[in-house]
Amino acid sequence: MAASLEETLTSVWRQALVENAKSVSLENRTFAVRRTSRSRLREVDFQFNGHQLRGLEQNPETASRWAQLARQGKKVMQFLSGRRYVAVVVDGKVQFYGRSALDQLDLLR
């Protein structure tokens, strides 16, 4: 049985940020965890239901509320589809950035 989007995002977050894995395993596929060139943040490109997604560790040096949580030691990962942010996972809890964006991407089907 295929995992839901929420379960998938939580799994990517856990493997990349909590377990410090060098790769993320999803449904018999592996996706490399890389470091960004400038800030050395962890990122991973993966697929969910045929859509390309990216998980990106939150930069604690920005001015956002998510960065503030990262500065407090919380594990924060943003998720993008294309150039659009679709969700964030903070300490294992998923928050979506609006149903309409997800519906347009067919990510919930």
Salt bridges, closest charged atoms under 4 A:
GLU19 OE2 - ARG14 NH1 3.45
GLU43 OE2 - ARG34 NH2 3.31
GLU43 OE1 - ARG54 NE 3.64
ASP45 OD2 - ARG34 NH2 3.02
ASP45 OD1 - ARG54 NE 2.55
GLU57 OE2 - ARG42 NH2 3.07
ASP91 OD2 - LYS74 NZ 3.68
ASP106 OD1 - ARG109 NH1 2.35
